[in-house]
Amino acid sequence: MNVSYEDLAKMIDHSLLNPTLNAEDLEAGIQLALAYDVASVCILPYYMKRCAELLSGSAVKASTTIGFPHGGNTTAIKRAEAQQAVVDGCEELDMVVNISKVLSGDWDYVKQDIAAVSEVAHAAGQKVKVIFENCYLNDEQKTRLCEICTELKADWVKTSTGYGTGGATHEDLKLMREKSGAEVQVKAAGGVRDLDGLLAVRELGVSRCGASRTSDILNEARQRLELPPIEVTASDNSGY
């Protein structure tokens, strides 16, 4: 395996988004992310401030969601969510496009909606991931979203919320990598549940992956790399 543990760990956004997770689950999930030194914790918005406090001083980023999971909030509400997230210490904002507007072909609205959140994030020196929810879209719509995100200098385009009818497919990841500008990264969410799955999407140009089975994936990586396992008890009920 021609990749380091750090390279793999820094691909993972540990997802803590299932609405049934309680405070104990969230605390344990944050500690798991710290122990494995992943890229980020993507947590329920109300817990963002606490998450940022616990991650302070570490190399693990604090992230949360905007307009999640359906994207149908008004742009003003999404902007307000983004502003609150930044105030609470969020470093990466995962926003859902207005799926209804995408399906309606109202691209001006879609662009303004994404821009509103991107502007808040970038003005604060933070990053934004734009979630398409590809299971509801055709290739033409996915391509147009990639073009808009490139124009707006989004930091990532992302396949899914994990709460739609499907997750990341290799076909979609290839399309998103091909149709997005070189400076826009690609995140896979939904369906990557083991190390081989992570390695496969990495080969397609994916730099981040939303995961709930973080411990399983990274312990398998450590085993193959002949590193000792990391034992942490935490909930793995994110929905990804």
Backbone as numpy.savetxt, mean C-alpha at the origin, in Angstrom:
# Nx Ny Nz CAx CAy CAz Cx Cy Cz
18.98 -17.87 -4.00 18.13 -16.68 -4.00 19.02 -15.44 -4.00
19.04 -14.75 -5.13 19.94 -13.62 -5.30 19.32 -12.31 -4.81
18.92 -12.31 -3.56 18.32 -11.13 -2.96 18.53 -11.21 -1.45
18.71 -10.07 -0.82 18.97 -10.06 0.62 17.67 -10.03 1.41
17.77 -10.38 2.69 16.60 -10.28 3.57 16.08 -8.85 3.60
16.98 -7.89 3.71 16.57 -6.48 3.78 15.80 -6.08 2.54
16.27 -6.52 1.36 15.59 -6.19 0.11 14.14 -6.68 0.14
13.93 -7.89 0.65 12.60 -8.46 0.69 11.73 -7.79 1.77
12.31 -7.59 2.93 11.54 -6.97 4.03 11.08 -5.57 3.64
11.94 -4.85 2.93 11.60 -3.48 2.55 10.66 -3.41 1.33
10.18 -4.55 0.88 9.11 -4.58 -0.10 7.74 -4.61 0.57
7.69 -4.93 1.85 6.41 -5.24 2.48 5.84 -4.06 3.27
4.59 -3.73 2.94 3.77 -2.85 3.77 2.89 -3.77 4.61
3.18 -3.85 5.90 2.40 -4.74 6.77 1.03 -4.12 7.01
-0.01 -4.85 6.60 -1.36 -4.31 6.57 -2.14 -4.61 7.83
-2.66 -3.56 8.45 -3.50 -3.67 9.64 -4.77 -2.86 9.39
-5.60 -3.36 8.47 -6.76 -2.60 7.99 -8.09 -3.29 8.21
-8.08 -4.52 8.68 -9.34 -5.20 8.93 -10.10 -4.46 10.03
-11.36 -4.10 9.80 -12.09 -3.31 10.79 -12.33 -4.01 12.11
-12.13 -5.33 12.16 -12.35 -6.05 13.42 -11.10 -6.11 14.30
-9.98 -5.59 13.82 -8.78 -5.57 14.64 -8.98 -4.63 15.82
-8.71 -5.11 17.03 -8.83 -4.25 18.20 -7.48 -3.61 18.53
-7.45 -2.80 19.56 -6.22 -2.08 19.91 -5.07 -3.03 20.21
-5.36 -4.13 20.85 -4.31 -5.11 21.16 -3.72 -5.69 19.88
-4.60 -6.00 18.91 -4.15 -6.51 17.61 -3.26 -5.49 16.90
-3.68 -4.23 16.93 -2.93 -3.19 16.24 -1.56 -2.99 16.88
-1.51 -2.99 18.20 -0.24 -2.85 18.91 0.70 -4.00 18.54
0.15 -5.22 18.56 0.97 -6.39 18.23 1.44 -6.34 16.79
0.58 -5.87 15.89 0.96 -5.78 14.48 2.08 -4.79 14.25
2.05 -3.68 14.96 3.12 -2.69 14.84 4.44 -3.28 15.35
4.38 -4.00 16.45 5.59 -4.62 16.99 6.15 -5.67 16.03
5.25 -6.40 15.36 5.69 -7.38 14.36 6.44 -6.67 13.24
5.88 -5.58 12.76 6.52 -4.83 11.67 7.89 -4.33 12.08
8.00 -3.87 13.30 9.31 -3.41 13.81 10.30 -4.57 13.89
9.84 -5.70 14.38 10.73 -6.85 14.54 11.28 -7.33 13.20
10.43 -7.30 12.17 10.85 -7.76 10.85 11.46 -6.65 10.01
11.41 -5.41 10.50 11.98 -4.25 9.82 11.46 -4.13 8.39
10.13 -4.12 8.27 9.51 -4.03 6.95 9.54 -2.59 6.44
8.94 -2.35 5.29 8.93 -0.99 4.72 8.02 -0.07 5.50
6.78 -0.54 5.76 5.83 0.32 6.45 4.76 -0.50 7.15
4.04 0.17 8.03 2.79 -0.34 8.59 1.67 0.48 7.98
0.69 -0.18 7.35 -0.48 0.52 6.84 -1.64 0.21 7.77
-2.04 1.22 8.54 -2.93 0.98 9.67 -4.24 1.76 9.54
-5.26 1.31 10.28 -6.52 2.04 10.33 -6.27 3.50 10.69
-6.93 4.43 9.99 -6.62 5.85 10.17 -6.69 6.36 11.61
-7.63 5.87 12.39 -7.77 6.40 13.74 -6.58 6.07 14.63
-5.79 5.06 14.23 -4.64 4.64 15.03 -3.33 5.20 14.49
-3.43 6.10 13.51 -2.23 6.61 12.85 -1.28 7.30 13.82
-1.80 8.16 14.68 -0.94 8.91 15.58 -0.16 7.99 16.51
-0.84 7.01 17.08 -0.18 6.05 17.95 0.86 5.23 17.17
0.50 4.83 15.96 1.43 4.06 15.12 2.69 4.86 14.85
2.54 6.13 14.48 3.69 6.97 14.19 4.58 7.13 15.42
3.98 7.22 16.59 4.75 7.33 17.83 5.59 6.08 18.06
4.99 4.91 17.85 5.70 3.65 18.07 6.80 3.41 17.03
6.60 3.92 15.82 7.59 3.72 14.76 8.67 4.80 14.74
8.49 5.84 15.53 9.45 6.94 15.55 10.85 6.45 15.86
11.81 6.89 15.06 13.20 6.49 15.26 13.57 5.19 14.58
12.59 4.50 14.00 12.86 3.25 13.29 12.95 3.53 11.79
13.25 2.47 11.03 13.29 2.58 9.57 11.98 2.11 8.95
10.96 1.90 9.77 9.65 1.47 9.29 8.74 2.69 9.17
8.17 2.90 8.01 7.32 4.06 7.76 5.91 3.86 8.32
5.29 4.97 8.70 3.90 4.95 9.14 3.01 5.31 7.96
2.03 4.46 7.66 1.13 4.75 6.53 -0.31 4.44 6.90
-1.22 5.06 6.17 -2.65 4.81 6.38 -3.39 5.01 5.07
-4.71 4.87 5.13 -5.54 4.90 3.93 -6.39 6.16 3.86
-6.73 6.54 2.63 -7.57 7.71 2.34 -8.70 7.26 1.41
-9.95 7.57 1.78 -11.08 7.17 0.94 -11.23 5.67 0.82
-10.88 4.97 1.86 -10.78 3.50 1.83 -12.04 2.87 2.38
-12.54 1.77 1.80 -11.97 1.05 0.65 -12.64 1.34 -0.69
-13.70 2.16 -0.72 -14.48 2.29 -1.95 -14.17 3.52 -2.79
-13.48 4.50 -2.21 -13.06 5.67 -2.99 -14.14 6.67 -3.27
-15.35 6.47 -2.74 -16.48 7.31 -3.10 -16.64 8.57 -2.29
-15.76 8.82 -1.33 -15.81 10.07 -0.56 -15.65 11.27 -1.49
-16.20 12.41 -1.10 -15.96 13.63 -1.87 -14.49 13.98 -1.80
-14.05 14.74 -2.79 -12.65 15.17 -2.81 -12.30 15.98 -1.57
-13.23 16.81 -1.10 -12.97 17.62 0.10 -12.71 16.74 1.31
-13.45 15.65 1.42 -13.25 14.73 2.55 -11.92 14.01 2.42
-11.58 13.59 1.21 -10.29 12.92 1.01 -9.14 13.87 1.35
-9.27 15.12 0.95 -8.24 16.11 1.29 -8.13 16.26 2.81
-9.28 16.34 3.47 -9.27 16.48 4.93 -8.67 15.24 5.60
-8.97 14.07 5.08 -8.38 12.85 5.60 -6.85 12.88 5.46
-6.40 13.33 4.29 -4.96 13.41 4.04 -4.30 14.41 4.98
-4.93 15.54 5.19 -4.38 16.54 6.10 -4.28 16.01 7.52
-5.32 15.31 7.97 -5.29 14.74 9.31 -4.21 13.67 9.43
-4.10 12.85 8.40 -3.08 11.80 8.41 -1.68 12.39 8.55
-1.42 13.45 7.80 -0.11 14.10 7.87 0.13 14.68 9.27
-0.88 15.33 9.82 -0.77 15.87 11.19 -0.46 14.77 12.18
-1.04 13.59 11.96 -0.84 12.47 12.87 0.48 11.74 12.66
1.26 12.15 11.66 2.58 11.56 11.46 2.69 10.59 10.31
1.67 10.58 9.43 1.70 9.65 8.30 2.78 10.03 7.30
3.52 9.04 6.83 4.59 9.26 5.86 4.22 8.76 4.46
3.27 7.83 4.38 2.82 7.31 3.10 1.30 7.16 3.14
0.62 7.78 2.16 -0.84 7.80 2.14 -1.33 6.93 0.99
-2.12 5.90 1.31 -2.67 4.99 0.30 -4.12 5.41 0.01
-4.33 6.09 -1.11 -5.66 6.61 -1.43 -6.34 5.79 -2.51
-7.68 5.67 -2.40 -8.46 4.96 -3.40 -9.06 5.96 -4.38
-8.90 5.70 -5.67 -9.53 6.56 -6.67 -11.05 6.48 -6.54
-11.76 7.44 -7.10 -13.21 7.36 -7.15 -13.58 6.37 -8.27
-13.83 5.13 -7.87 -14.07 4.05 -8.83 -15.27 4.37 -9.71
-16.33 4.92 -9.12 -17.52 5.28 -9.88 -17.20 6.28 -10.98
-16.36 7.26 -10.66 -16.00 8.27 -11.65 -15.10 7.68 -12.75
-14.24 6.74 -12.37 -13.42 6.07 -13.38 -14.33 5.32 -14.35
-15.28 4.57 -13.82 -16.18 3.79 -14.66 -17.09 4.69 -15.50
-17.33 5.92 -15.02 -18.14 6.88 -15.75 -17.34 7.63 -16.81
-16.01 7.48 -16.77 -15.15 8.16 -17.74 -14.96 9.63 -17.45
-15.20 10.05 -16.22 -15.04 11.47 -15.85 -13.60 11.69 -15.40
-12.71 11.75 -16.38 -11.28 11.77 -16.08 -10.82 13.08 -15.45
-11.48 14.17 -15.75 -11.12 15.43 -15.11 -11.35 15.35 -13.59
-12.49 14.79 -13.22 -12.78 14.62 -11.80 -11.76 13.69 -11.15
-11.50 12.58 -11.81 -10.55 11.60 -11.26 -9.18 12.23 -11.03
-8.73 12.99 -12.01 -7.43 13.64 -11.89 -7.41 14.65 -10.75
-8.46 15.46 -10.63 -8.52 16.45 -9.56 -8.58 15.78 -8.19
-9.27 14.66 -8.11 -9.42 13.90 -6.87 -8.06 13.36 -6.40
-7.31 12.78 -7.32 -5.98 12.27 -6.99 -5.04 13.42 -6.66
-5.15 14.50 -7.42 -4.27 15.66 -7.20 -4.46 16.25 -5.81
-5.70 16.28 -5.33 -5.98 16.88 -4.02 -5.20 16.19 -2.92
-5.17 14.86 -2.95 -4.45 14.10 -1.93 -2.95 14.16 -2.17
-2.54 14.07 -3.43 -1.11 14.13 -3.75 -0.49 15.45 -3.32
-1.24 16.53 -3.53 -0.72 17.86 -3.17 -0.50 17.98 -1.67
-1.44 17.44 -0.88 -1.29 17.47 0.59 -0.07 16.66 1.01
0.03 15.46 0.47 1.15 14.58 0.84 2.49 15.18 0.44
2.59 15.62 -0.79 3.87 16.11 -1.30 4.27 17.45 -0.65
3.30 18.28 -0.33 3.60 19.54 0.34 4.21 19.29 1.72
3.85 18.16 2.31 4.38 17.79 3.63 5.63 16.94 3.52
6.10 16.71 2.29 7.30 15.89 2.09 7.04 14.40 2.23
5.76 14.00 2.10 5.40 12.60 2.25 5.00 12.02 0.89
4.65 10.74 0.88 4.41 10.05 -0.40 2.99 9.53 -0.49
2.56 9.29 -1.73 1.20 8.83 -1.97 1.19 7.62 -2.88
0.34 6.66 -2.53 0.09 5.49 -3.37 -1.36 5.57 -3.83
-1.58 5.40 -5.12 -2.92 5.54 -5.69 -3.47 4.15 -6.01
-4.57 3.80 -5.34 -5.18 2.47 -5.47 -6.24 2.50 -6.56
-6.10 1.60 -7.55 -7.03 1.56 -8.68 -8.26 0.68 -8.43
-8.11 -0.42 -7.74 -9.11 -1.50 -7.61 -9.38 -2.11 -8.98
-8.33 -2.74 -9.50 -8.31 -3.24 -10.88 -9.39 -4.26 -11.20
-9.88 -4.97 -10.20 -10.89 -6.02 -10.46 -12.16 -5.47 -11.10
-12.39 -4.16 -10.97 -13.58 -3.53 -11.54 -13.30 -2.81 -12.86
-12.05 -2.79 -13.30 -11.66 -1.93 -14.43 -11.20 -2.74 -15.63
-11.28 -2.10 -16.82 -10.68 -2.72 -18.01 -9.29 -2.13 -18.24
-8.58 -2.70 -19.20 -7.20 -2.27 -19.41 -7.09 -0.81 -19.84
-8.06 -0.33 -20.60 -8.04 1.07 -21.03 -8.15 2.00 -19.82
-8.99 1.65 -18.89 -9.15 2.46 -17.68 -7.90 2.41 -16.80
-7.33 1.23 -16.67 -6.10 1.09 -15.89 -4.96 1.92 -16.51
-4.89 1.87 -17.84 -3.86 2.62 -18.55 -4.03 4.12 -18.34
-5.26 4.60 -18.43 -5.49 6.04 -18.24 -5.13 6.46 -16.82
-5.42 5.63 -15.84 -5.05 5.94 -14.46 -3.52 6.00 -14.31
-2.82 5.09 -14.96 -1.35 5.13 -14.92 -0.84 6.44 -15.52
-1.43 6.87 -16.60 -1.02 8.12 -17.25 -1.28 9.32 -16.33
-2.44 9.34 -15.69 -2.76 10.44 -14.78 -1.80 10.46 -13.59
-1.54 9.30 -13.04 -0.62 9.23 -11.89 0.79 9.65 -12.27
1.18 9.35 -13.49 2.49 9.79 -13.97 2.52 11.31 -14.09
1.45 11.88 -14.65 1.35 13.34 -14.79 1.41 14.03 -13.43
0.78 13.44 -12.45 0.69 14.05 -11.11 1.87 13.69 -10.21
2.79 12.89 -10.74 3.99 12.48 -10.00 3.63 11.71 -8.72
2.63 10.83 -8.83 2.33 9.93 -7.72 3.54 9.04 -7.47
3.71 8.63 -6.25 4.89 7.83 -5.90 4.71 6.35 -6.24
3.47 5.86 -6.10 3.15 4.48 -6.47 1.79 4.42 -7.14
1.61 3.46 -8.03 0.29 3.01 -8.44 0.10 1.64 -7.81
-1.12 1.37 -7.38 -1.38 0.18 -6.56 -2.60 -0.56 -7.11
-2.53 -1.87 -7.12 -3.55 -2.67 -7.78 -4.91 -2.67 -7.10
-4.94 -2.76 -5.77 -6.16 -3.16 -5.09 -6.20 -2.69 -3.65
-7.41 -2.76 -3.07 -7.55 -2.48 -1.64 -7.40 -3.76 -0.81
-7.66 -4.91 -1.44 -7.76 -6.15 -0.69 -9.19 -6.45 -0.28
-10.11 -5.53 -0.58 -11.50 -5.70 -0.21 -12.43 -5.74 -1.42
-11.88 -5.75 -2.62 -12.67 -5.89 -3.83 -12.88 -7.37 -4.16
-13.25 -7.65 -5.40 -13.51 -9.03 -5.80 -12.25 -9.76 -6.27
-11.14 -9.04 -6.33 -9.88 -9.66 -6.74 -8.70 -8.82 -6.33
-7.51 -9.41 -6.36 -6.31 -8.70 -5.96 -5.35 -8.51 -7.12
-4.07 -8.50 -6.81 -3.05 -8.27 -7.82 -2.90 -9.48 -8.73
-2.90 -9.23 -10.03 -2.59 -10.28 -11.01 -1.30 -9.90 -11.72
-0.60 -10.89 -12.23 0.64 -10.61 -12.94 0.39 -9.78 -14.19
-0.75 -10.03 -14.85 -1.08 -9.27 -16.06 -1.25 -7.78 -15.73
-1.95 -7.49 -14.64 -2.15 -6.10 -14.24 -0.83 -5.44 -13.83
0.00 -6.17 -13.12 1.27 -5.60 -12.68 2.17 -5.28 -13.87
2.18 -6.15 -14.86 2.95 -5.88 -16.07 2.43 -4.63 -16.77
1.11 -4.52 -16.88 0.50 -3.37 -17.54 0.83 -2.08 -16.79
0.70 -2.10 -15.48 0.95 -0.91 -14.67 2.40 -0.47 -14.74
3.30 -1.44 -14.76 4.72 -1.09 -14.88 5.01 -0.51 -16.26
4.40 -1.07 -17.28 4.63 -0.61 -18.66 4.02 0.77 -18.91
2.85 1.04 -18.35 2.12 2.26 -18.67 2.41 3.43 -17.72
3.13 3.18 -16.64 3.49 4.25 -15.70 4.89 4.77 -16.01
5.13 6.02 -15.68 6.46 6.58 -15.87 7.50 5.88 -15.01
8.75 5.98 -15.41 9.82 5.27 -14.70 9.94 5.68 -13.24
9.52 6.93 -12.94 9.66 7.43 -11.56 8.50 6.98 -10.68
7.47 6.39 -11.27 6.31 5.89 -10.51 6.53 4.42 -10.19
6.46 4.07 -8.92 6.65 2.68 -8.52 5.31 1.94 -8.54
5.39 0.61 -8.47 4.19 -0.23 -8.53 4.07 -1.04 -7.24
2.86 -1.03 -6.67 2.58 -1.82 -5.46 1.51 -2.86 -5.76
1.79 -4.10 -5.36 0.83 -5.19 -5.48 0.11 -5.35 -4.15
-1.21 -5.50 -4.20 -1.98 -5.72 -2.98 -3.06 -6.75 -3.24
-3.12 -7.74 -2.37 -4.12 -8.78 -2.51 -3.59 -9.99 -3.25
-3.39 -11.09 -2.54 -3.04 -12.34 -3.19 -1.60 -12.79 -3.08
-0.70 -11.93 -2.60 0.71 -12.35 -2.41 0.83 -12.89 -0.98
0.88 -14.20 -0.88 0.77 -14.83 0.44 1.97 -15.66 0.84
2.96 -15.77 -0.05 4.16 -16.54 0.32 5.38 -15.94 -0.36
6.55 -16.48 0.00 7.79 -15.92 -0.51 7.90 -16.02 -2.02
7.50 -17.15 -2.58 7.58 -17.29 -4.03 6.70 -16.27 -4.73
5.55 -15.97 -4.14 4.69 -14.94 -4.70 5.33 -13.58 -4.66
6.02 -13.29 -3.56 6.72 -12.01 -3.43 7.85 -11.91 -4.45
8.61 -12.98 -4.59 9.72 -12.98 -5.54 9.20 -12.84 -6.98
8.05 -13.44 -7.26 7.49 -13.37 -8.61 7.09 -11.95 -8.97
6.44 -11.25 -8.05 6.04 -9.87 -8.38 7.25 -8.94 -8.41
8.26 -9.25 -7.63 9.50 -8.47 -7.67 10.11 -8.53 -9.07
10.06 -9.69 -9.68 10.59 -9.87 -11.03 9.82 -9.03 -12.05
8.58 -8.70 -11.74 7.76 -7.90 -12.64 7.96 -6.40 -12.45
8.82 -6.02 -11.52 9.10 -4.61 -11.29 8.36 -4.00 -10.12
7.73 -4.84 -9.30 7.01 -4.37 -8.12 8.00 -4.02 -7.01
7.82 -2.86 -6.38 8.72 -2.45 -5.30 8.09 -2.57 -3.92
6.75 -2.64 -3.87 6.05 -2.79 -2.60 4.92 -3.80 -2.75
4.60 -4.42 -1.62 3.55 -5.42 -1.61 2.79 -5.32 -0.30
1.48 -5.14 -0.36 0.67 -5.17 0.85 0.53 -6.61 1.32
0.80 -6.85 2.59 0.79 -8.23 3.08 0.27 -8.31 4.50
-0.46 -9.37 4.77 -0.84 -9.68 6.14 -0.04 -10.86 6.67
0.42 -11.71 5.76 1.20 -12.89 6.17 2.69 -12.58 6.21
2.99 -11.43 6.76 4.37 -10.94 6.80 5.32 -11.92 7.48
4.92 -12.44 8.63 5.82 -13.33 9.37 6.09 -14.60 8.59
5.06 -15.17 7.95 5.25 -16.39 7.17 6.21 -16.14 6.00
5.98 -15.05 5.29 6.80 -14.73 4.11 8.26 -14.51 4.51
8.47 -13.70 5.54 9.84 -13.32 5.88 10.56 -14.40 6.69
9.86 -15.21 7.43 10.52 -16.35 8.07 10.98 -17.37 7.02
10.17 -17.53 5.97 10.59 -18.42 4.87 11.83 -17.86 4.18
11.86 -16.54 4.01 13.03 -15.91 3.41 14.26 -16.13 4.28
14.10 -15.95 5.57 15.24 -16.13 6.48 15.72 -17.58 6.49
14.78 -18.52 6.38 15.16 -19.92 6.33 15.99 -20.21 5.08
15.55 -19.70 3.94 16.29 -19.94 2.69 17.66 -19.27 2.72
17.73 -18.13 3.41 18.99 -17.40 3.51 19.85 -17.88 4.69
19.36 -18.91 5.37 20.04 -19.50 6.52 20.26 -18.49 7.64
19.20 -17.72 7.90 19.17 -16.77 9.01 18.20 -17.29 10.06
18.41 -16.94 11.33 17.49 -17.42 12.37 16.11 -16.80 12.20
15.06 -17.55 12.57 13.71 -17.00 12.46 13.47 -15.91 13.49
12.49 -15.07 13.20 12.07 -14.03 14.14 10.70 -14.46 14.67
10.61 -14.60 15.97 9.37 -15.06 16.58 8.61 -13.89 17.19
7.47 -13.57 16.60 6.62 -12.49 17.12 5.19 -12.96 17.01
4.39 -12.74 18.02 2.99 -13.09 17.99 2.17 -11.87 17.66
1.40 -11.96 16.55 0.57 -10.84 16.15 -0.56 -11.33 15.28
-1.61 -10.56 15.19 -2.73 -10.90 14.33 -2.34 -10.73 12.87
-2.81 -11.64 12.04 -2.58 -11.54 10.60 -3.91 -11.42 9.86
-4.80 -10.57 10.37 -6.13 -10.41 9.79 -6.31 -9.06 9.13
-5.55 -8.76 8.12 -5.62 -7.43 7.52 -6.67 -7.30 6.43
-6.98 -8.39 5.77 -7.85 -8.31 4.60 -7.09 -8.35 3.30
-5.78 -8.17 3.33 -4.98 -8.25 2.10 -4.81 -9.68 1.68
